[in-house]
Amino acid sequence: MDRERTNRRFHYVSAGLPAKRLSTAFDSVTLYGNDPDYRPDIYGKIGNAGVSICCLDDAKKLYSGFNLAHVLTSVSMTINGPAPMLLGFFMNAAIDQQCELYIKENGLEKEVEAKIATLYKGQERPKYNGDLPRK
């Protein structure tokens, strides 16, 4: 299952509920700590019986639209060996969410955009290709 589809399912099952319970099952590729980009021989196992997460951006897409730091948000994960990596993705996604909230609440968008423009001066700025999950 892909990140966007799982995100839509999370939104569907938690719609109208004050508490958000995000039970996350990962595919075997993720559970074995493999990056599907480097292993085309495991293509048929990617997203089979769980969601494939191999980087921070995948985790951010998976939990998009949920405040991971909110007291009524609960996330459970079926993880073993890659627990430190997936916990790191989760924590960084939660920190990024809080930074984005702070920037919006304090009207700092123009300052942040100016800082990003100086960092990527003369280079192409990274961008997300495709539809963003709803917020």
Number of C-alpha atoms within 10 A of each C-alpha: 15 17 22 19 14 20 21 16 13 21 19 10 12 13 11 9 9 9 13 21 15 21 11 16 18 20 21 19 23 24 20 13 16 16 16 18 9 8 10 10 8 14 12 9 15 21 19 15 12 21 24 27 27 19 13 17 14 19 22 22 20 25 25 23 16 19 18 21 13 11 9 12 14 14 12 10 13 12 18 11 11 14 14 11 15 22 14 15 20 20 16 16 23 21 14 13 20 15 12 13 13 13 15 11 10 8 11 12 14 10 11 12 11 10 12 12 14 11 11 11 10 8 9 8 10 7 6 7 6 6 7 10 16 12 9
